[in-house]
Amino acid sequence: MTWQPISSPAGLLAVLLGVCAFFFFLERATRWRLFHYLPPLIFIYAAPMVLSNWRVLPVALLEGDNTVPLSDGESTHVAMIVNQSPVYDSIGELVLPVMLVLLLLNVDVAAAVRVMGRGVIVMLFGTAGVVVGAPVGYFFVRQWLGPEAWKAFGTLAGSWIGGTGNMAAVAEMIDTDGAEFGLAVLGDTTIYVVWLPILLMSKQPIVAAYHKESLVPAGILMALIGYAIGNYAAYLAALLCRWVAVGAG
């Protein structure tokens, strides 16, 4: 008997909601010390990823040519798995914007701006770090990559500055094909899987002492600023990477 993934939109939505509800309930019901160091969000992020790789949730191979040329004339194939369901699109296009609006309805913008304070400066320095770091990183590894790999670095810069939306936008701006986009997603996912748990785990020893509910609106506003500047900053990073590729070639 061949296993078939959950294909019904209602069933998929039930699984995603069930995962969220289960881990938040487990934290409150058990009070396990584990959740003091590994908050439910880690498990909520990880569970759908595991279910997708087990083909419990619907996925599909990325269409297009995913063959990545290497500098020695050989090539390698990047196998990409992408989420495929109208539920994913509906959540991103309808539910997420509504949730953001609900979070921002009662925001005192002036107070949130004051709370952001140095955070905006830190974010701008982080953006500058990505813009400079992308071409520098590409310079050191370009000899093992193909001639169009600079597009992957520019696309990845979009994700690290503003998020997935910026990543897709920059990919269109610089005409990134399936191979380079696959490399960008692969690098983004690898760092994300390692770095995100570290950030979330830091809530107990580092962030918890400074965490306040009032910081949530400030964080959302900073994310919006990141989206606003992400395309332009990442495009600049891509141009610098192309300059490195042309100059070094």
Helices and strands as residue ranges (DSSP letters): H 9-30, H 34-37, H 40-53, E 59-61, E 67-69, E 75-77, E 81-83, H 86-90, I 91-95, H 96-104, H 109-116, H 118-141, G 142-144, H 150-161, H 164-173, H 178-201, I 203-207, G 208-210, H 215-248
